[in-house]
């Protein structure tokens, strides 16, 4: 006889854990089923070489929405976040470095070494970005409206958003409407003349996407990220113990609230009868029945693999097939025998290395890196985002040694020539050789390494197409259209089957926003359905 549970959540990534917490607090009894040996999804810390531990995938928090941190009591569950005063250091071609701080005055002082005009305009840009970001942030925090039949709550939220936009004033309201569909290169080009500054800010509009800085709509991605962190180049949000410490704290909070989490539980099918989700089937053949099933998997994996598409309307299936998940990111983790010396940072101490290190010196460099991926080749001169987490958390590496975490872009999921198994070593060599142009001693310090290709992201970490955000962040896959128009409220065409992952609104990074929004929508719908059943019985 199949086990019976109230709510079943497929996947213990951060959004699944956030969903489980809020549903448990709402009085439900969720069961989280995680395929791997630990919950966490893309936010995990593991040993990749003897003595060397690292945030295997995500190495910088979203940041997590502050209300989630407070509601879940993550600090009480052991989470210790670190926010270095230096948000990013960008390495230029000519051996110069640009340091951008969380303090706008310190950033302006650094920028003035490159351009007095840019230093003056930086504060204006950050202030405007913060104002626009707050409006978008408020929109990201509520459930997208039902366009065809908006509820009173939907109308109220839209009214409040309209008021917030009007309060921006004419100049910033105009910028909000213009910047979203623009290319991020044009956005930064309107303010700054220093190429290294332009490229460092523009990189936020392309990170993790199949977009280049000259792609229309990359301005929207910058604005989405400004909703959580208004610093133009972004900040560095680290956790003691790596990103896995965040999801371990989330798991502890969910359990305390009443959720159950089971690992090594590979869900292979959502059981459906007469258009209603009835439970799940595990790879072991075991069946678990439930009142509702909530998928933290991406939309394509949910509807095209876990669900038999014959249970879905043909036009819905066709639209899901066209939902874009073009992965462009590879992750390289290096075990180092010592700390590399960057030519542009000689004589400034290790403090500059305790932030995010940006390698992409100008807009054209970023665009050329993107160009190669459009034709099925990984970039031979890639854009890199680097951290050295062992400088902040020495426990991640043996004494005197270090861990380097590298995001490499662009690495297309579909290669034109060969496959990723054959290209893996070449990818790693390209990243190390690119870094060696800025830190010549790096190749001699590499003790071991881990290369995670887009194929690995798809097969090992269940990210369809290797897309780290469960789907492209684009104008036609955002807000009321994420993942599809008419299906942005976390429900699906199958009754009692819901989505809660990053393929839903707002869908960007390690923020927990999708999980929190989904839990509110699901709890409201299930309670309403329960009242209808109770009324019918009486």
Secondary structure per residue as TSV (DSSP state, phi and psi in degrees):
chain	resnum	aa	ss	phi	psi
A	1	X	-	360.0	133.1
A	2	X	-	-67.1	143.8
A	3	X	E	-67.6	144.8
A	4	X	E	-115.8	125.0
A	5	X	E	-129.8	159.9
A	6	X	E	-73.0	-60.5
A	7	X	E	-125.7	137.6
A	8	X	E	-117.8	124.2
A	9	X	E	-109.4	122.3
A	10	X	E	-90.2	111.3
A	11	X	-	103.5	126.0
A	12	X	-	-103.0	33.6
A	13	X	B	-69.1	177.9
A	14	X	H	-61.2	-37.8
A	15	X	H	-68.8	-35.7
A	16	X	H	-63.7	-38.9
A	17	X	H	-70.1	-39.7
A	18	X	H	-64.3	-43.2
A	19	X	H	-59.8	-45.5
A	20	X	H	-60.2	-42.5
A	21	X	H	-60.7	-52.3
A	22	X	H	-68.0	-34.8
A	23	X	H	-69.2	-36.7
A	24	X	H	-64.9	-41.1
A	25	X	H	-65.7	-24.9
A	26	X	T	-83.2	0.5
A	27	X	T	104.1	3.7
A	28	X	-	-93.6	169.6
A	29	X	-	-120.4	82.4
A	30	X	E	-80.3	145.0
A	31	X	E	-114.6	120.0
A	32	X	E	-97.2	126.7
A	33	X	E	-111.4	114.9
A	34	X	-	-112.1	130.3
A	35	X	S	-69.2	-36.2
A	36	X	S	-89.4	-177.5
A	37	X	S	-78.3	-12.3
A	38	X	S	-144.6	148.5
A	39	X	S	-71.5	162.7
A	40	X	B	139.6	-25.2
A	41	X	T	61.2	-121.3
A	42	X	T	-84.8	-3.5
A	43	X	S	-110.9	80.2
A	44	X	-	-134.5	151.9
A	45	X	E	-117.1	124.6
A	46	X	E	-141.7	158.7
A	47	X	E	-80.0	123.3
A	48	X	E	-108.0	-11.1
A	49	X	E	-153.1	147.8
A	50	X	T	-49.7	117.2
A	51	X	T	88.2	-7.8
A	52	X	E	-113.8	119.5
A	53	X	E	-117.0	150.6
A	54	X	E	-156.4	156.4
A	55	X	E	-72.0	101.5
A	56	X	S	-59.3	-40.6
A	57	X	S	-113.1	-90.8
A	58	X	-	-63.5	131.2
A	59	X	-	-120.5	7.6
A	60	X	S	-146.3	130.2
A	61	X	-	-70.5	163.5
A	62	X	-	-58.8	-46.6
A	63	X	-	-80.8	162.2
A	64	X	-	-62.2	138.9
A	65	X	-	-60.0	132.3
A	66	X	H	-59.5	-32.6
A	67	X	H	-68.1	-28.4
A	68	X	H	-72.0	-43.1
A	69	X	H	-57.0	-43.4
A	70	X	H	-71.3	-48.6
A	71	X	H	-60.3	-42.5
A	72	X	H	-82.7	-10.5
A	73	X	T	59.9	44.7
A	74	X	T	-63.3	-34.8
A	75	X	T	-66.2	-37.8
A	76	X	T	-64.5	-27.1
A	77	X	T	-92.2	18.6
A	78	X	T	99.9	0.0
A	79	X	-	-76.7	129.2
A	80	X	-	-124.9	108.1
A	81	X	E	-91.2	147.4
A	82	X	E	-123.7	127.8
A	83	X	E	-121.0	92.8
A	84	X	-	-61.1	149.4
A	85	X	S	-67.2	-23.6
A	86	X	E	-93.5	116.9
A	87	X	E	-79.7	-40.9
A	88	X	E	-156.9	147.5
A	89	X	E	-123.7	125.8
A	90	X	E	-106.7	133.9
A	91	X	E	-99.9	125.7
A	92	X	-	-96.5	167.7
A	93	X	T	-65.5	-37.8
A	94	X	T	-87.3	18.8
A	95	X	S	80.8	17.7
A	96	X	-	-106.0	155.7
A	97	X	E	-126.1	143.3
A	98	X	E	-113.2	118.7
A	99	X	E	-101.7	127.1
A	100	X	E	-117.1	120.1
A	101	X	E	-98.3	166.8
A	102	X	S	-69.9	-26.2
A	103	X	S	-83.7	120.9
A	104	X	H	-65.2	-32.9
A	105	X	H	-66.1	-42.5
A	106	X	H	-65.0	-39.6
A	107	X	H	-63.0	-44.4
A	108	X	H	-61.1	-37.7
A	109	X	H	-63.5	-39.2
A	110	X	H	-69.2	-42.0
A	111	X	H	-64.1	-33.0
A	112	X	T	-61.5	-21.3
A	113	X	T	-69.7	-18.0
A	114	X	T	-104.0	-41.5
A	115	X	-	-159.8	121.3
A	116	X	H	-65.9	-36.8
A	117	X	H	-65.4	-43.6
A	118	X	H	-63.5	-36.3
A	119	X	H	-62.1	-40.1
A	120	X	H	-68.0	-37.5
A	121	X	H	-83.3	-15.6
A	122	X	H	-62.1	-45.0
A	123	X	H	-62.0	-41.2
A	124	X	H	-62.4	-43.8
A	125	X	H	-64.3	-44.4
A	126	X	H	-63.9	-40.6
A	127	X	H	-63.1	-44.3
A	128	X	H	-66.0	-43.0
A	129	X	H	-61.9	-37.7
A	130	X	H	-66.0	-43.4
A	131	X	H	-63.9	-48.1
A	132	X	H	-65.3	-40.2
A	133	X	H	-62.1	-36.8
A	134	X	H	-64.9	-38.9
A	135	X	H	-64.2	-45.9
A	136	X	H	-65.6	-38.7
A	137	X	H	-59.3	-39.5
A	138	X	H	-64.0	-38.9
A	139	X	H	-69.0	-33.7
A	140	X	H	-68.4	-22.3
A	141	X	T	-86.7	-9.0
A	142	X	S	-113.5	161.9
A	143	X	-	-71.8	130.2
A	144	X	-	-55.5	144.2
A	145	X	-	-72.3	155.0
A	146	X	-	-80.7	107.8
A	147	X	S	-62.5	-40.8
A	148	X	S	-73.5	-37.9
A	149	X	S	-141.2	72.6
A	150	X	-	-63.9	137.3
A	151	X	-	-79.0	174.8
A	152	X	H	-63.2	-36.1
A	153	X	H	-64.7	-40.3
A	154	X	H	-61.3	-45.4
A	155	X	H	-63.7	-39.4
A	156	X	H	-65.0	-44.7
A	157	X	H	-61.8	-42.8
A	158	X	H	-65.3	-37.4
A	159	X	H	-64.5	-44.1
A	160	X	H	-63.9	-38.7
A	161	X	H	-64.9	-41.9
A	162	X	H	-60.5	-41.9
A	163	X	H	-64.0	-42.0
A	164	X	H	-62.9	-38.9
A	165	X	H	-65.3	-41.6
A	166	X	H	-64.5	-35.0
A	167	X	H	-70.6	-14.0
A	168	X	T	-62.5	-26.0
A	169	X	-	91.4	161.2
A	170	X	H	-59.6	-44.2
A	171	X	H	-65.0	-49.9
A	172	X	H	-75.3	-29.8
A	173	X	H	-63.6	-41.6
A	174	X	H	-63.9	-40.7
A	175	X	H	-64.6	-42.5
A	176	X	H	-57.2	-47.3
A	177	X	H	-68.5	-32.8
A	178	X	H	-81.2	-45.5
A	179	X	H	-64.9	-38.4
A	180	X	T	-56.2	-49.0
A	181	X	T	-83.3	-5.1
A	182	X	S	-77.8	163.7
A	183	X	-	-75.1	136.3
A	184	X	H	-63.1	-27.1
A	185	X	H	-61.7	-37.3
A	186	X	H	-70.9	-37.6
A	187	X	H	-59.5	-52.5
A	188	X	H	-72.3	-28.2
A	189	X	H	-66.5	-24.8
A	190	X	T	-72.0	-18.4
A	191	X	T	-110.2	-37.4
A	192	X	-	-125.0	151.9
A	193	X	-	-109.2	-16.7
A	194	X	-	-79.3	119.0
A	195	X	H	-61.2	-41.5
A	196	X	H	-63.8	-38.8
A	197	X	H	-67.6	-44.7
A	198	X	H	-56.8	-47.3
A	199	X	H	-67.1	-37.6
A	200	X	H	-66.3	-41.0
A	201	X	H	-73.5	-42.7
A	202	X	H	-61.4	-29.2
A	203	X	G	-59.2	-29.2
A	204	X	G	-65.4	-24.8
A	205	X	G	-86.2	-3.5
A	206	X	T	-126.0	-11.0
A	207	X	T	-57.5	126.1
A	208	X	T	75.6	7.9
A	209	X	S	-117.8	164.2
A	210	X	S	-93.3	57.7
A	211	X	-	-134.3	146.1
A	212	X	-	-104.7	170.9
A	213	X	T	-62.9	-20.7
A	214	X	T	-96.5	9.4
A	215	X	S	-80.8	132.4
A	216	X	T	-59.7	139.7
A	217	X	T	92.1	-10.7
A	218	X	H	-68.8	-19.6
A	219	X	H	-63.5	-36.4
A	220	X	H	-60.7	-41.6
A	221	X	H	-61.9	-40.3
A	222	X	H	-60.7	-42.1
A	223	X	H	-67.8	-38.3
A	224	X	H	-60.1	-42.5
A	225	X	H	-72.7	-30.4
A	226	X	H	-68.1	-20.4
A	227	X	T	-63.8	-30.6
A	228	X	T	-100.3	-22.4
A	229	X	-	-152.7	106.8
A	230	X	-	-81.5	-3.6
A	231	X	S	-66.2	127.9
A	232	X	T	-52.2	-42.5
A	233	X	T	-92.9	-2.4
A	234	X	-	86.8	157.0
A	235	X	-	-103.9	178.2
A	236	X	-	-113.8	113.9
A	237	X	E	-111.3	105.9
A	238	X	E	-111.5	159.0
A	239	X	E	-122.8	137.7
A	240	X	T	-63.7	124.9
A	241	X	T	94.8	3.1
A	242	X	-	84.6	176.2
A	243	X	T	-62.1	-23.5
A	244	X	H	-62.2	-25.1
A	245	X	H	-65.3	-30.9
A	246	X	H	-65.9	-49.8
A	247	X	H	-73.9	-26.5
A	248	X	H	-66.9	-40.0
A	249	X	H	-66.0	-38.6
A	250	X	H	-63.9	-41.7
A	251	X	H	-62.4	-41.3
A	252	X	H	-63.9	-40.8
A	253	X	H	-66.0	-41.3
A	254	X	H	-63.9	-42.7
A	255	X	H	-63.1	-44.2
A	256	X	H	-60.7	-34.8
A	257	X	H	-74.5	-15.6
A	258	X	T	123.2	3.9
A	259	X	-	-83.8	156.0
A	260	X	E	-114.6	138.8
A	261	X	E	-123.3	126.2
A	262	X	E	-119.7	130.2
A	263	X	S	-99.5	168.8
A	264	X	S	54.8	41.2
A	265	X	-	-120.7	95.0
A	266	X	-	-89.7	107.8
A	267	X	E	-80.9	125.2
A	268	X	E	-109.8	-14.1
A	269	X	E	-157.7	141.7
A	270	X	E	-96.6	120.6
A	271	X	E	-76.9	129.4
A	272	X	E	-131.0	135.8
A	273	X	E	-137.5	123.7
A	274	X	T	53.5	40.2
A	275	X	T	78.6	12.1
A	276	X	E	-124.8	132.2
A	277	X	E	-72.0	127.9
A	278	X	E	-112.3	-13.7
A	279	X	E	157.7	-162.3
A	280	X	E	-134.4	160.6
A	281	X	E	-118.8	132.2
A	282	X	E	-92.9	164.1
A	283	X	T	-62.4	-22.8
A	284	X	T	-75.5	-9.8
A	285	X	S	96.1	-12.3
A	286	X	-	-65.4	143.0
A	287	X	E	-115.1	140.6
A	288	X	E	-126.6	122.2
A	289	X	E	-90.3	152.8
A	290	X	E	-155.7	157.6
A	291	X	E	-67.3	-35.3
A	292	X	E	-149.6	153.3
A	293	X	E	-120.4	132.8
A	294	X	E	-123.3	121.6
A	295	X	E	-101.1	122.5
A	296	X	-	-92.6	1.8
A	297	X	S	-74.2	163.2
A	298	X	-	-69.5	160.0
A	299	X	H	-56.7	-42.8
A	300	X	H	-63.9	-45.1
A	301	X	H	-64.4	-37.7
A	302	X	I	-65.2	-52.3
A	303	X	I	-87.4	-22.0
A	304	X	I	-106.6	-11.3
A	305	X	I	-123.7	-49.6
A	306	X	I	-77.6	-27.8
A	307	X	S	-109.0	136.3
A	308	X	-	-70.1	116.1
A	309	X	G	-57.2	-16.5
A	310	X	G	-65.2	-16.9
A	311	X	G	-84.4	-2.0
A	312	X	S	-113.8	152.2
A	313	X	-	-60.5	137.8
A	314	X	H	-54.5	-39.1
A	315	X	H	-69.0	-32.3
A	316	X	H	-66.0	-44.7
A	317	X	H	-60.2	-43.0
A	318	X	H	-63.0	-40.7
A	319	X	H	-67.0	-39.5
A	320	X	H	-65.5	-38.2
A	321	X	H	-61.1	-31.0
A	322	X	T	-90.7	-2.1
A	323	X	S	-65.6	125.8
A	324	X	-	-87.3	124.0
A	325	X	-	-131.7	56.3
A	326	X	-	-84.1	90.4
A	327	X	-	-58.2	140.3
A	328	X	-	-133.5	4.7
A	329	X	E	-114.2	138.7
A	330	X	E	-119.3	155.1
A	331	X	E	-123.1	129.8
A	332	X	E	-123.3	126.1
A	333	X	E	-114.4	126.7
A	334	X	E	-115.9	135.7
A	335	X	E	-95.2	123.0
A	336	X	E	-116.5	142.7
A	337	X	S	-79.2	-12.8
A	338	X	S	-165.1	-177.8
A	339	X	-	-90.0	125.2
A	340	X	-	-68.2	153.6
A	341	X	-	-105.3	114.4
A	342	X	-	-86.8	130.4
A	343	X	G	-56.6	-38.1
A	344	X	G	-77.9	-6.8
A	345	X	G	-121.3	16.9
A	346	X	T	-66.6	133.2
A	347	X	T	82.7	6.1
A	348	X	S	-108.9	1.2
A	349	X	-	82.7	176.4
A	350	X	G	-83.4	-7.6
A	351	X	G	-58.2	-35.3
A	352	X	G	-67.2	-20.5
A	353	X	G	-90.8	0.5
A	354	X	G	-91.1	13.9
A	355	X	S	-120.4	-162.8
A	356	X	E	-84.1	134.6
A	357	X	E	-105.4	121.3
A	358	X	E	-100.3	129.1
A	359	X	E	-125.8	101.1
A	360	X	-	176.7	84.9
A	361	X	-	-68.7	-21.9
A	362	X	S	-154.6	169.3
A	363	X	H	-60.8	-42.8
A	364	X	H	-62.9	-37.7
A	365	X	H	-59.7	-46.7
A	366	X	H	-63.5	-41.0
A	367	X	H	-67.8	-38.9
A	368	X	H	-67.1	-36.0
A	369	X	H	-61.7	-40.5
A	370	X	H	-67.1	-39.9
A	371	X	H	-54.4	-44.2
A	372	X	H	-60.2	-39.9
A	373	X	H	-68.0	-28.1
A	374	X	H	-62.9	-23.8
A	375	X	T	-110.1	22.7
A	376	X	T	79.3	22.3
A	377	X	-	-121.5	144.0
A	378	X	-	-79.6	151.4
A	379	X	-	-66.1	129.2
A	380	X	S	-82.2	-18.0
A	381	X	S	-129.1	79.3
A	382	X	-	-80.1	157.9
A	383	X	E	-79.7	129.6
A	384	X	E	-124.6	140.4
A	385	X	E	-118.5	125.9
A	386	X	E	-126.7	142.5
A	387	X	E	-133.0	155.2
A	388	X	-	-122.3	78.7
A	389	X	G	-63.9	-22.5
A	390	X	G	-68.2	-17.0
A	391	X	G	-70.0	-32.3
A	392	X	T	-91.6	-35.0
A	393	X	-	-128.3	84.4
A	394	X	G	-58.9	-19.1
A	395	X	G	-67.3	-10.6
A	396	X	G	-77.5	-13.0
A	397	X	S	-144.1	158.3
A	398	X	S	-60.2	157.5
A	399	X	T	-52.4	131.7
A	400	X	T	80.8	-6.0
A	401	X	-	-111.5	170.0
A	402	X	E	-143.4	161.8
A	403	X	E	-114.3	134.6
A	404	X	E	-118.8	127.4
A	405	X	E	-111.0	125.7
A	406	X	E	-130.0	124.8
A	407	X	E	-93.4	125.9
A	408	X	E	-112.7	131.5
A	409	X	E	-142.1	123.2
A	410	X	-	-122.2	139.7
A	411	X	-	-134.5	96.6
A	412	X	-	-69.1	143.2
A	413	X	S	-60.5	-42.5
A	414	X	S	-98.1	112.0
A	415	X	-	-88.6	142.5
A	416	X	S	-72.8	-41.1
A	417	X	S	-120.2	124.4
A	418	X	S	76.9	-167.6
A	419	X	-	-134.9	175.9
A	420	X	H	-71.2	-26.9
A	421	X	H	-62.2	-38.5
A	422	X	H	-79.9	-26.3
A	423	X	H	-97.0	-3.1
A	424	X	H	-55.7	-51.1
A	425	X	H	-64.6	-39.6
A	426	X	H	-63.1	-37.3
A	427	X	H	-62.4	-49.3
A	428	X	H	-59.7	-42.2
A	429	X	H	-62.9	-40.2
A	430	X	H	-61.3	-43.6
A	431	X	H	-64.9	-47.5
A	432	X	H	-63.8	-42.2
A	433	X	H	-66.3	-36.6
A	434	X	H	-64.9	-44.3
A	435	X	H	-63.5	-34.9
A	436	X	H	-63.3	-23.1
A	437	X	T	-65.8	-24.4
A	438	X	T	-107.8	-25.5
A	439	X	-	-135.1	84.8
A	440	X	T	-58.0	-26.1
A	441	X	T	-84.9	-5.0
A	442	X	H	-57.2	-48.0
A	443	X	H	-55.8	-32.7
A	444	X	H	-77.4	-13.8
A	445	X	H	-95.0	-10.5
A	446	X	E	-74.4	115.8
A	447	X	E	-90.5	-39.0
A	448	X	E	-161.4	167.1
A	449	X	E	-156.7	161.7
A	450	X	E	-129.3	127.1
A	451	X	E	-114.3	116.6
A	452	X	E	-110.1	108.6
A	453	X	-	-88.3	167.3
A	454	X	H	-56.0	-33.6
A	455	X	H	-63.8	-40.2
A	456	X	H	-63.2	-40.9
A	457	X	H	-60.3	-37.2
A	458	X	H	-72.8	-50.1
A	459	X	H	-83.9	-41.5
A	460	X	T	-88.7	-34.2
A	461	X	S	-112.9	8.8
A	462	X	-	58.5	38.7
A	463	X	-	-106.3	100.2
A	464	X	G	-54.5	129.1
A	465	X	G	71.9	4.7
A	466	X	G	73.1	19.2
A	467	X	-	-86.8	119.2
A	468	X	T	-72.0	-14.6
A	469	X	T	-109.3	17.9
A	470	X	S	63.3	16.9
A	471	X	S	147.7	149.8
A	472	X	-	-60.7	137.7
A	473	X	-	-88.3	98.0
A	474	X	S	-143.0	163.9
A	475	X	G	-56.1	-35.6
A	476	X	G	-90.8	6.5
A	477	X	G	-134.2	41.0
A	478	X	S	-134.4	147.0
A	479	X	G	58.4	-114.9
A	480	X	G	-71.7	-3.2
A	481	X	G	-116.5	19.7
A	482	X	S	-114.0	113.6
A	483	X	S	-81.3	-26.7
A	484	X	S	-138.8	153.1
A	485	X	T	-58.6	136.5
A	486	X	T	80.3	-6.9
A	487	X	-	-131.1	44.4
A	488	X	-	-104.5	7.0
A	489	X	S	-105.9	26.2
A	490	X	S	76.3	-8.6
A	491	X	B	-88.9	171.9
A	492	X	-	-135.7	171.8
A	493	X	S	-62.9	-15.1
A	494	X	S	-96.9	122.0
A	495	X	B	-60.2	137.7
A	496	X	T	69.9	15.9
A	497	X	E	-115.7	126.8
A	498	X	E	-129.1	163.3
A	499	X	E	-114.7	149.3
A	500	X	-	-141.9	3.5
A	501	X	S	-87.5	-171.3
A	502	X	T	-69.4	-9.0
A	503	X	T	-77.8	3.5
A	504	X	S	-113.7	169.0
A	505	X	S	-63.8	136.2
A	506	X	S	-87.3	-22.7
A	507	X	-	78.5	15.3
A	508	X	-	-115.9	107.8
A	509	X	S	68.1	-165.4
A	510	X	T	-88.1	70.9
A	511	X	T	-112.5	-26.6
A	512	X	-	82.6	0.1
A	513	X	H	-61.5	-42.2
A	514	X	H	-63.4	-43.1
A	515	X	H	-63.8	-42.3
A	516	X	H	-66.6	-47.0
A	517	X	H	-61.1	-43.2
A	518	X	H	-62.3	-43.9
A	519	X	H	-60.2	-41.6
A	520	X	H	-63.7	-44.8
A	521	X	H	-66.0	-42.8
A	522	X	H	-68.0	-44.5
A	523	X	H	-60.5	-41.9
A	524	X	H	-62.7	-43.7
A	525	X	H	-70.2	-42.0
A	526	X	H	-67.5	-38.3
A	527	X	H	-67.7	-37.9
A	528	X	H	-65.1	-41.0
A	529	X	H	-65.6	-37.9
A	530	X	H	-64.2	-37.7
A	531	X	H	-67.1	-37.0
A	532	X	H	-64.6	-41.7
A	533	X	H	-63.7	-44.6
A	534	X	H	-62.4	-39.4
A	535	X	H	-66.3	-40.0
A	536	X	H	-66.2	-35.9
A	537	X	H	-68.4	-26.7
A	538	X	-	-91.9	360.0
